[in-house]
Amino acid sequence: MADTSTKRAIGLMFKKSLAKDQCMLFRFGYPGFHAIWMRNMNFPIDAIWLDEDGIVVSVKEGLKPCHSSIFSCPQYSPTKEASYLIEVNAGDVKKKKIKTGSKARH
């Protein structure tokens, strides 16, 4: 759970992998166009942004690690305001048939 600004800034950086069927949940505390980047990541991920009710509002698949300079790594933002972000292993969105409008369960 990334629920502080420090934890959100670090996220999955420098981790070697994410265990199968595991995720990282980012809680922002308010709706917004919360962007991420893949700086210092070591594996690709899928990103799933959720609104305050747990409804998927945006999905980005196959985000690749970036080891370039701080200014050349792209940022990825949701298409609608989101309050949460779930990062999963690349391919999990397709495998689990997650799409805009899906409801997250926990």
HELIX and SHEET records of a PDB file:
HELIX    1   1 SER A    5  ILE A   10  1                                   6    
HELIX    2   2 ASP A   92  LYS A   95  1                                   4    
SHEET    1   A 4 CYS A  23  GLY A  32  0                                        
SHEET    2   A 4 ALA A  82  ASN A  89 -1                                        
SHEET    3   A 4 ILE A  45  LEU A  50 -1                                        
SHEET    4   A 4 VAL A  56  LEU A  63 -1                                        
SHEET    1   B 2 ILE A  36  TRP A  37  0                                        
SHEET    2   B 2 GLN A  75  TYR A  76 -1                                        
END                                                                             
